[in-house]
Amino acid sequence: MRRLMMLMPLLAAACSEGNPAKDAAQDARDIAQVNAAQDAKPPAKPISPQPILYFDVTKNKLYGSGCNFVASDGGMGAVLLAQNERAFMKLDDNIVALAADKGSTALPQGGWSRYSGKEYALTLTKIDGGSDKKAGVIDMFDGQMVVTNPHDQIVYQAKGNVQCKPV
């Protein structure tokens, strides 16, 4: 009984009516704070695609028609192989495959402008006003590669040369 008497003021305070407008405003602030925390994106973690070398192609059987992207500031090795079904990048010495988005713009020799995977999506596009030439069966043009993470944050972007050729 004595315990009940000690709890009575607390129970009365809990049941008493507060200021509904003030309580609603506080609730709205609390909800907005929770929503903002849930919608926050982690900082983008840049990636550095590595050149895909002949050894990588043979070991992983990356043969096929399509387009290769060589970044202007990245040497002579292709950092992207964009083929009919998949595209390949090399990150941290591992080949990463992305599925072709066949609803995107078709590139020469079976390549596509958009590919997506578990961790990344990429676009490969022609640069308006850039060089565009054909040498036999090889199409060459100035292009841009943009890679995004699952939060649509750019983690890699480069301009360079695209060569599309049959195998």
Secondary structure, 3 states (H helix, E strand, C coil): CHHHHHHHHHHHHHHCCCCHHHHHHHHHHHHHHHHHHHHCCCCCCCCCCECCCHHHHHHHCCCCCEEEEEECCCCCCCCEEEECCEEEEEECCEEEEEEECCCCCECHHHCECEEECCCCEEEEEECCCCCEEEECCEEEEEEEEEEECCCCCEEEEEEEEEEEECC
